[in-house]
Amino acid sequence: MIYTESPQAVKPDLQDIQGLIINGYTHPCSVHMLFKFSDKPDNLDSIRGFVRDLLPHLQSAEDWGPLKPEIMLNIGLTAAGIAIVKPELDIYNSSFPPTFKKGPWDPNGAQQSLFDVDDKSLPGKWWNEKFANTDVHCVVHAYAMNPTAQERIVDIVVTAAQRSNKAVSELKPINSASGRLEQYLLVPSDYVHFRYRDSIDEPELNDNPLSKDQQDLNNFLIGYSTLENPTPGPLFGPEGKFAKNGCYNAFRILYQDVETFNDFLEQQAELIAPKINQTKDYTVEWLAAKMCGRWRNGSPLVLSADNPSHDTSKSTDFGYKADDMKGAKCPFSAHTRVSNPRDEGVKVAGSTLVPRIIRRGMPYGAPMSVDPKADRGLIGLFLCGDISSQFETIYGWINKNNFSPVFNPRAKIAQDPLIANRIKDNSFDPNFTIPMQDGTKIVVRGPLPQFVVTRGTAYFLLPSISSLKEIAGVINQIPAE
């Protein structure tokens, strides 16, 4: 962690911040458990007891030293969950952001960016239709150092829910033996099912409230905003005290159609290989890199244009403005270039700032080699201070590549070739265009398949530890500022 001091900077209280916000956990085992709360006032004490039972295992952002905790957890609450455990906040009439209160299924809000329009991705199909979107009130992110420890932390959480006498009910969204969202430890461990190295480029989280750098902590942690930039919030009143030291979590479950993706690469490589004078095997990896913006080992195309390199496999110090404004190294629509255009230049609602999100992702489900029929994909935790201007803005760019001057405003709208939701509209380009160094273009003819399907989405607040203690009845009130 890098902290940049300034005379007026207020260093966050790491004891009061849930660790997931600041630290990228590397525990090999994790389970992400969803819960529904009873909305009957008589059950509130039982729900408080559930939270209280979990507090001994709640991990803060403090340095845990040379030894990682064998088991630990973090807790998130939806707006509906907060309404139940903190009815006095009157959350739906509060200054909490409208996007958080309305949820990711809102057709006039979040879905204008998320575009879950595929028949399998529709909000009404989420969670494998096992429960309603509005049933999701709480998530418990449980982490462990080994499978035996994982069983122990899951049993602790399950027992806490059972003690609530049905005031807290577990929701199981996946078609698997446990029904839970469990991390699957792929080999290598930092790869996903599409065989890309994952979680390379994360914000620095410099602690400088006076800075306008989009990757600084004040853009993620509630309560450290400047007057010039009053988000993230809420900042004032009872809801401001409750939300301080918290962070929003856009929790998204994405099924990955590995078979379709692999078949696509194989079929297109046969057509492209003669055009680039390469073998089919090389072309499969070349096309996968062009779609992502990095080779599958993590090497960015801007730094390693022709082959992956071990030396650049985790590189983040690069841009596009100096020598790739024609996209000959990294295509304009490549996933990593769309999700972080760096110094390329953007033109959205008069802003030139590139928003950032903190991403904590892990694969779920067995690989094809173990079980071809398994439900597999990515558990995505997208942490941000403002869901609309950070997470939803970036997702909007993924679905509509029209946010930068590098895209021709007179051409059809391109999409991220890897994870975009395919929009069946004549104004969208069904193809993927790859500019070449000699000025020519290779056009991968579409329509591109739907490689990723949304299995579910929920917007959570990761409250401060003092707020969770207050919910649990361990402290009477949140300390005044």
N, C-alpha and C positions, 0 to 999 in steps of 0.2 A: 504494500500500500504506500502510495506517495502522497504526502500532505504538503501543500504549499501555503506557508503562513503569510498573513497580511495583518497590518495593525488592527483592522476592524473585524477580522475573521473570528467567528465563534466555532471552536472545534466541537464537532458532534460528540455526544456522550455515547460511546460505543457499548457501554453496559445496558443502554436503553434501546438499542437498535437490534433487530433480529439479524443474525449473522448472515443469512442468505442474501441480504441486500448488499453487503460489503464484500463477502468472500465467495469465491467460486469453490464450492465443496468438491473434493475429489474422493469421497467415500465410494467404494465400489458397489455398494448396495443402497438402494433407496426405494421407497414405496410412497405413492402420493394418493392419500385417502380422502375421499369426499364424504361430506356429512350433511344431513338435513336436520334442522332444529324444529321442534314443536313450537307453534306460535301461540300456544295457550299460556297466559300469564302465570298460571299455577306451576308451569314446568320450568320457569326461569331459574329457580334455585338449582334444579338438577343440571341445567345447561352450564351454569356457573361452576358446578362441581366437576363437570367434564373438563372444562378449561383448567380448573385448579389441579386436577390429577395429572395434567400434562406439563404443568409449570416446572417440575424438577428436571425435565429433560429439554426444556426450551433453550436453544443455543443463541447466545448474544454475539455481537460483532467483535467482542474482545478477542485478543490473541489467545488461542488455547495452549500455546507453548509447543514443546517438541513432540508431544503425543496427542494425536487426534482423539476426540471422544469416541468411545466404541459405539455408542448410540446417542442420537440427538434428534431434535425436531424443530420445525418452525410452523407457524399457524397463520392462515389467511382467512378473511371474512368478506363475503359479498355484501353489497348494500342491503340486501334482504336479511342477511345474517346479522348485520349491525343493527338493523331495525328491531330485531328480536331481542338481542342482548343489551342494547342501549336504547330503549324506547324513548327515553327523555331527550335524546338528540333530535328526534323528529327528522330523521335523515332525508326523507323525500322532500321536505320543505327547507332543507339546510343548504349551505353553500358548498357541499360536496359537488364535484363536477357532474354535469348532466349525463355524460357518457358512462360514468361509473354507476350512477343511479339507474339508468335505463337498461344497461346490460349489452352484451355483444350481439344479441339477436335482434336488436331494434332495427326494423327495415328502413327507417328514416334517419338513423344515426350511424351506428357502427357498421352496419351492412353496406353502407355507401362506400366504404373502404375495403372491408373484408371480402365482399362479393362471394359469399358461400352459396353460389347459384347452381352448382352441379347437383343433380338429383340426389346423390349420396351425401353431399355436404350441407344440404339445407338445414337450418337451425332446428326444424321439426324432426330431423333424423338424428340429431346429436345424441351422444351417450348410448348409441345403439338402441335408442327409443326405450330404454329401461326406466327412465324417469324424466320429469320435465325440467327444462332449463331453470325455472324459478324454484325448483326444489333444492338447488345447490346453495348452501349457506356457509359452508366452512371447508377448508382444505387443510390437511395435516401433512406436511412434507417430512417424512421420517427417513433418517439416514443411519447406516450401520457399516461396520468395518468387515463383516463377513455374514454369510447366510444364517448362521446360528444367532448372531446378534440381531439380524433383521427380524427373525421370528420373535425375538424378545421384545423389540420396540413396537412391532405390530401388535403383539399380544397386550402390551401396556395400553395402547390406544384403543384397541377393541374392548378391553376390560373397562376402560373409563367410559366408553359409550354405553356398554351394557349396564353399568351402575346407575345410569341416568334414568332407568325405568322407562325406556322408549322415548324420552325427551330428545335424545340424540340418536339418529338412525344412520347407519352407513349406507352409502350409495355405491354400487359396484357397476362401472360402465363398460367393462371389457368382456368379450366372449372368451374367457379363459377359465382355468380351473379355479383360481382365486377370485376372478372378476375384478381384481384391483389393477391399478396402473403401477406395475413393478418395473424397475430398471432391469434391462438385460445387459449383462456384461459382455459386450462384443470383444473380439480380438482382432486388431489392437483395441485397447479400451477407450481411446478417444476418437473413435470413428462411429459413423451412423450406418444404417442399413444400405444406403446408396454408395457406401464405401468411400465417403469423403471424411477427411480429418475435420473435427468439429470444434467449435468454441475457441477459435484462435484470436479473433480481434474483438476485444472488449474495451469499453471506456476506461480511462485512467482513474477516474473518480478522485481527481485532485480536490482537496478541501479548501476552496476559496470562494466564499459567498459573494465576493465582489466581482468575480470573473464572469464573463459571458460565454466562456467555452462550453459548448454543448455536451462535452463529456465530463464536466465537473460534477461533483457530488450534489451541489445545490439544485441541479436539474432533475435529481432523482429522489432526494430525501425531503420530505415535507417539513416545513418550518424554517427553512434557511433561504427563502427567496429574497430577492432585492425588490425595492419599490419599483424599479424600472421593469422588472420581470416578476409579476406577482404569482407565478406558478412555480413549483407545485403547491397546491392548496388542498383543503381550506387552511386559512391562516388565522382566522379570528373566531371569537366566541367559543362556546363549548365544543363545537366540532373541530375548531382549530387546535384546542388543547388535546382532544382525543387523537387527532391525526398526526400531531407532531412526532417526528422521528419515525414515521411510517413511510411506506412506499407502495405504489400500485403494482399489481402482478396480473398481466394478461396471460392467463393460463390456457394453453391451446394444445389439444391432442390431435396430431396429424398422422393419419395412416399413410404409409409409403408403399406404393404399388411397385415392389422391387422387380417382379417378373416383367411388367410392362416397360419399366425403365431399362432393364437389361436388354430386352428384345429390341427396343427402339435404338439403343446405341449400336447393337449388332447390325441391324438392318440398314441404318443410315451410314455406318462405317463402310459397308460394301459399296455404297454409291459414292462416298466422299474420297475414299482411299486413292483411287486413280487420279483425282483432281489435285491432290496434294503430294502425289508421288510417294506414298508411304504404305506400309503394310496395314492390313486390317486391324491387327492387334494394337498397333500404335494409334491408329485413327480412332478406335474406341475410346482410348484414354484422352486423346486430343479433343474429341467432341465433348466428352464429359467435362474436361477443363474449360472449354469455351462456354459451356452452359453455366458453369459455376463461377468462373473468374479465377479459380485456383485449380491447380492439379490436385488429384485426389490425396496426395500426401500433404497438401496445404500450401505448396509453392504458388505465390501469386503470379499470374501471367505477365504482369507488367515487369516483374523482375526476372522471371524464367519463362520466356515466351515459347521456347521450342521443346523443352523437356523439364520434368520435375527435378528439383535440386534439394538435397538434404539441407544445404546451407540456408535456403530460403523457406523451408517448410513451415516455419512459424512467424515469418516476417510480417510486420504491420506498418513499417516505416516506408511508405511509398504513396504516390499520388498519380493522377492521370493528366494533369494540366501540362506538364513539361513535354511529354513526348508520346501521348496516346490519345489525343483528342479526335482521332479518326477511328479509334476502336480496332486498329489493326493487331494489337496485342491482346487486349481484353474487350470483347464485344460490349457495346453500350448496354445491352439487355442482360448481360451475365448477372447471375444472382447476387454475388458479392458486390458488384459495381452498382447495382440498383439499390441494394439495402444500405450501402454506405458509399455514395458518390464522391466522398472526400473533397478534393479541390476542383472537381469537374465543373461545378457551377449548377445551381438550381434556381428555379423560377416558380415558386409556389406562393400564391397569395401575397405577393410583394416581398417575400422573405428570401434571403440568401443563405440562411442558416441550415446546416445539415443536422437533423435531429439524430440522437443516439438512443439506444436502448441497451440495458444490461440483459444478457441472455444466459439463462441456465437451462441447458437441454440435456436430455439423456434418452437413449433408445429404449423402447419396450418391445417385447415379443421376440421369439426365437428367429434366427436367420433362416434363409431358405434352405441351407445345407442341413439344418437340424430338423425343421418342420416346415415344409413348403406351404402348408395351409394355415399357419399361425397368423393371428392378427399382430401386425408389427408396424412400428412407426416411431414417432418422436414425441416425447413429453416436453413441451416447450413452455418455459417460464420466462416471460418477457417483462422485465422490471423497468418501471418508468415513473416519473413524477407526474406526467400528464398523459393519460391514455390516448386522448384525441390527437394532440400535437406531436407525440412521439410514436407510439406503437401503430396507431391507425394511419398516420401519415405515411410511415414507411410501408405498411401493407398496401396502402393505396398506390404507392409507387410501383410495388411489385405487380399489381394487377393492371396498372395503366402507366406505361413508360412514356409519359409526356411531361415530366417534371423538370427537364433540363434542356438547355439550348442545343445539346448534341442531337436531340431527336427532331426530325423534320416535322414542323407543325402541319404541313400539307399532306403528310403521309398517313397511312392508317396507324392506329395506336398499337405499338408492340407490347409484349408482355414478358415477364421473367419466364424463361423457358423451363425452369426447374420446378418452382412451387406455386406459380400463379394459378388462380382459379380461372379456367377457360371461359371466357365470356363469348357466347354465340351471338355476335352482333357484327354487321357488315362494316362497322367503323373500326374493328380490330383486325390487326394483321395476324393471320393464322400461322405464319411462318416464323422461322428463326434465322436472322441474317447475320453472317459472320464476315466482317470486312477482312480483306487480306492485305499483306504488305505491299503487293504490286498494284493496289488500287482496285482490284476486282473484288467480287463478293461471292461467297458460297451461301446459297439459300437452302436451308433445310425446309423442305416443303411440308406444310401442315395439312390439316389442323393438328397441332401438337397434342399428344395425349394428356389426360389428367393424371399426373404422376402422384399427386398428393391429395388426399381426401380429408376434410375436417371431420373429426369424430366428436368434437365438443370444444366449447370455449366458455370461460367464465372470467369475470373481472373481480379480483380480490384486492383488498387492502391488507398489507402486512403491517399490522399495528405495532406500535412501540411495545416494549416489554412492560412498561408501567401501565399502559392501557389494557393489556391482557391481564395483568394482575388486578387492575381495577374491576374488570369484568368478572374475574374469579372471586372477587370479594376479599382479596388478600390485603389490598390497601383501599382506603375509603375514597380517595380522590386522586386525580392526577396532579402532581406538584405544579404550582403556579410558575409562570415564566419569570 
